[in-house]
Amino acid sequence: MSTPDHDVEYVYYDLIIDAIKIRYGYDFTMYAKSSLRRRIRDFMHDKNIDDPLDVIKDLIADEAYFVDMLGFLTVSVTEMFRDPDFFRCFRSVVIPILKTYPSVRIWHAGCATGEEVYSMAILLQEEGVLDRSKIYATDINISAIDHAKQGIYNLDKMQVFAKNYLKAEGKAEFSDYYHAKYNGAVIDSSLKNNITFAQHNLVTDGSFSDFNLILCRNVMIYFNKDLQTRVLQLINESLIHYGVLCVGKKETISATFLESIYKPLDSKSKIYQKSGKQ
Ligand SMILES: C[S@@+](CC[C@H](N)C(=O)[O-])C[C@H]1O[C@@H](n2cnc3c(N)ncnc32)[C@H](O)[C@@H]1O
């Protein structure tokens, strides 16, 4: 029986994904197939590789090669105050809830290079909540986490970030929160005090604490339904009663098992609150 060419290509891609799982324990089998394939293709194109078997050989032999490929397989596109409406809404809807807690535990799951986390730290500082907050920010991609820890961003991006901050109704000057050094914008170190960045894989690692607030924005969009359900389970286990969950603009918890346990605080901004019942 003959197989169409593109199917053969997909078999090789599946083998690459299997090789990664066997060799390094990273499981991409439940990621949305079409975008994962596109990213493998991008990797091969970027490295000028024609034969997928070469990818498998190099992957198995060289861990640094895998870490490089991980950057292609995971999409770490992010911005400070991305979706400014979300941050505006967060300020009016979630901050009053956080203010009722003597201490606030926050988890950014899938924080990429840290821009979302520093945006939240700025907002919390402006609202007088940062001092009693402990922020855990995690991602599967160790290079992204290293970048996030440094908190140095390209100066060219600051204009877009500043516009977002304005739209998000920030209370100060955005430039108050960084200083320029060489060609980089260095995030103010006072914003870093309450943040712990660490590697964590939502596919294989467990829940690690009782959080008042979990943000998992623009991450599940890359997962298939089964993996989304698994991650929502993990999030649900990690959030206290009446805790708040924020997902991305294009994501939803509607038609999942969380729908009956969570009520929307703002449907448009995808901000939900866990109810008392389980
Ligand atoms: C598009 S970024 C979102 C960043 C940020 N939350 C935002 O909304 O701007 C998606 C992030 O999810 C991370 N990610 C993908 N799979 C993951 C997994 N299994 N566990 C943890 N993070 C993961 C990627 O490495 C990437 O940094």
The ligand as an SDF file (V2000), in Angstrom:
LIG
                    3D

 27 29  0  0  0  0  0  0  0  0999 V2000
    3.2620   31.8490   24.2510 C   0  0  0  0  0  0  0  0  0  0  0  0
    4.1490   31.6500   25.7230 S   0  0  0  0  0  0  0  0  0  0  0  0
    3.1020   32.4450   26.8940 C   0  0  0  0  0  0  0  0  0  0  0  0
    3.8540   33.3500   27.8160 C   0  0  0  0  0  0  0  0  0  0  0  0
    2.9960   34.1900   28.7620 C   0  0  0  0  0  0  0  0  0  0  0  0
    2.2140   33.3670   29.6320 N   0  0  0  0  0  0  0  0  0  0  0  0
    2.1130   35.1190   27.9780 C   0  0  0  0  0  0  0  0  0  0  0  0
    0.8920   34.9010   27.9010 O   0  0  0  0  0  0  0  0  0  0  0  0
    2.6220   36.0860   27.3980 O   0  0  0  0  0  0  0  0  0  0  0  0
    3.8940   29.9150   26.0750 C   0  0  0  0  0  0  0  0  0  0  0  0
    4.9020   29.3650   27.0640 C   0  0  0  0  0  0  0  0  0  0  0  0
    4.4480   28.0680   27.4930 O   0  0  0  0  0  0  0  0  0  0  0  0
    5.5850   27.2900   27.7190 C   0  0  0  0  0  0  0  0  0  0  0  0
    5.2550   25.8660   27.7490 N   0  0  0  0  0  0  0  0  0  0  0  0
    4.9560   25.0560   26.6930 C   0  0  0  0  0  0  0  0  0  0  0  0
    4.7940   23.7880   27.1130 N   0  0  0  0  0  0  0  0  0  0  0  0
    4.9670   23.8030   28.4600 C   0  0  0  0  0  0  0  0  0  0  0  0
    4.9360   22.8100   29.4640 C   0  0  0  0  0  0  0  0  0  0  0  0
    4.6910   21.5360   29.1700 N   0  0  0  0  0  0  0  0  0  0  0  0
    5.1720   23.1600   30.7490 N   0  0  0  0  0  0  0  0  0  0  0  0
    5.4470   24.4590   31.0670 C   0  0  0  0  0  0  0  0  0  0  0  0
    5.5020   25.4570   30.1600 N   0  0  0  0  0  0  0  0  0  0  0  0
    5.2640   25.1390   28.8700 C   0  0  0  0  0  0  0  0  0  0  0  0
    6.5080   27.6620   26.5610 C   0  0  0  0  0  0  0  0  0  0  0  0
    7.8490   27.3220   26.8190 O   0  0  0  0  0  0  0  0  0  0  0  0
    6.2830   29.1590   26.4490 C   0  0  0  0  0  0  0  0  0  0  0  0
    7.2430   29.8630   27.1620 O   0  0  0  0  0  0  0  0  0  0  0  0
  1  2  1  0
  2  3  1  0
  2 10  1  0
  3  4  1  0
  4  5  1  0
  5  6  1  0
  5  7  1  0
  7  8  2  0
  7  9  1  0
 10 11  1  0
 11 12  1  0
 11 26  1  0
 12 13  1  0
 13 14  1  0
 13 24  1  0
 14 15  1  0
 14 23  1  0
 15 16  2  0
 16 17  1  0
 17 18  1  0
 17 23  2  0
 18 19  1  0
 18 20  2  0
 20 21  1  0
 21 22  2  0
 22 23  1  0
 24 25  1  0
 24 26  1  0
 26 27  1  0
M  CHG  2   2   1   9  -1
M  END
$$$$
